């Protein structure tokens, strides 16, 4: 009889239901042994340990929990009943379901006879043979069928089959502590249909389950699985019925008594409980995570939306973070044009990247040969060397569509420039930066590393009027984590960016006070490559290429004053800027890797307006060291960003030379200097992209023969 049922189901599935039930496919089942010292007459619930290597079944006849081992996680075809590994302590009546806490040190048992929840602790995690009863909790239900927790254990949900049925949501003061719950919401259905009617109009509801991210909820009765969507994760405030799946062709006695999923929702398990017959645990494959009726819509998930938005927002912010150090440099040159003598530093650059070497060997000499010197040797030209370190901390609040974001940025910019006979200052800058963004509360994150090469020039248009222009190229590498609660997906994404900035400024001076109004335009385009997530078969998404345009205009002003002392000059300044982001909206197309169901998120990063205020100072010492510091607050309606900047300018004699190289992710700076008959060599390197950045400093002193 059992074999005939299986064959019948397969035939029906293949020839009749392939379109209607495309989300579910039968894989296998196992027989649960009848009542003996290790068996179970009427199994009611099934659950797994966190990694799917152990399976547990509880029943309402031989009041015990039995344990299986699985050689392949969440694969019941190789399930082995573990003899002697049972738990019978504390059963007051008929056991229906067991639910573990997050670390397997405790589990909760739904008792049908006493209508309470038994609390049992385990001496060894997930080893039910070490169980001991530590109490119980009566929630006041009349026909309790199942209980589930949110991922963090701060919410608990109960299905009460009494009356027209109800789902109750409680908040807990401590994770997985049900001793003092607070009722938050009771869901009894819609205004037109009761919960009993929504789940099939039967008094036979037996199971409750949630997707790993809490966006979907599943309720089982004797023949059907009813799927609901929750507007907010693990929140019954707004529940929508998605539909019901009837699998009566697969079960013998019309008795689905329990339901469970693997971590990513690519597999579903149900208990087919048949009084007086051999009962089964059935395994199914789902074509997308938790897609019994429909796939989880990523565009309706606030963390998924925030993750996609973050990728676009970060690339746009990168243009700002890359251009600002160069613009700061050119403004610094303007503030200190009468105080600084730029001297020979003999800077040279070398890279192990073929594209960057081409830029160095071909474009750089051409770029700097137009200064009127007719000198194309980049290495032997006269240079001033500068550097700037930036730390930025910011946040973006949540919206009705996306979760909040916490942003941390660190970068170092190294540059060199010189002034030609045409009075135009030309320079080149290299920036190494990292952006770490935490998304939502479940652990989703974006870690982006970037390398940028910028050419810039500042051209005088009068005595104190300047035009600053820059253009550059960035290479991006992003590591993405999309955490849905109990499981996560990972992705690597690469990209390239072209950017530029044009700034006009005019200075009005009185005594030593300078007032400088300015107008600036940033522009650029970013390409983010296609990538496919890994780590969770049912939840992996496949993203197409994305192009992001950037066009931002700003108006502002700065004030600075000069105070001269014996050791040098002190120049405090204040900047204020209004920015209007007029960038075109972008869109991201993506699909489930498992079944190709596609989605599109439109209108990413609409126009925004923000204000920036900065305060800082320059200190120019008489011994050749110049220090620049700056604090900036970037504020918009829903976000803020704090930037801390430290910049250095080094001026020494012609007997000093510097060499800078970029190899893989490591930046290296070497200085050679002759002093009093000795040759001094200093090498330093810094790997900005490692999780634990590697920094080294080497000093070598030798006598000149």
Buried (B, 14 or more C-beta within 10 A) or exposed (E): EEEEEBEEBBEBBEEEBEEEBEBBBBBBBBEBBBEEEBBBBBBBBBBBBBEBBBBBBBBBBBBBBBBBEBEEBBBBEEBEBBEEBBBEEBBBBBBBBBBBBBEBBBBBBBBBEBBBBBBBBBEEBBBBBBBEBEEBBEBEBEBBBBBBBBBBBBBBBBBBBEEEBBBBBBEBEEBBBBEEBEEBBEBBBEEEBBBBBBBBEBBBBBBBBBBBBBBBBBBBBBBBBBBBBBBEBBBBEEBEBBEBBEBEBBBBBEBBBBBBBBBBBBBBBBBBBBEEBEBBBBBBBBBBBBBBBBBBEBBEBBBBBBBBBBBBBBBBBBBBBBBBBBBBBBBBBBBBBEBBEBBBBBBBBBBEBEEBEEBBEEEBBEBBBBBEBEBBEBEEBBBBBBBBBBEBBBBBEBEEEBBBBBBBBBBBBBBBBBBBEEEBBBBBBBBBBBBBBBBBBBBBBBBBBBBBBBBBBBBBEEEBEBBBBBBBBBBBBBBBBBBBBBBBBBBEBEBEBBBBBBBBBBBEEEEEEBEBEBEBBBBBBBBBBEBBBEBBBBBBBBBBEBEBBBBBBBEBEBEBEBEEEEEBBBBBBEBBBEBBBBBEEBBBBBBBBBBEBEBEBEEBBEEBEBBBBBBBBBBBEEEBBBBBEBEBBBEBEEBBBBBBBBBEBBBBEEEBBBBBBBEEBBBBBBBBBBEEEEBBEBBBBBBBBEEEEEEEEEEEEEEEE
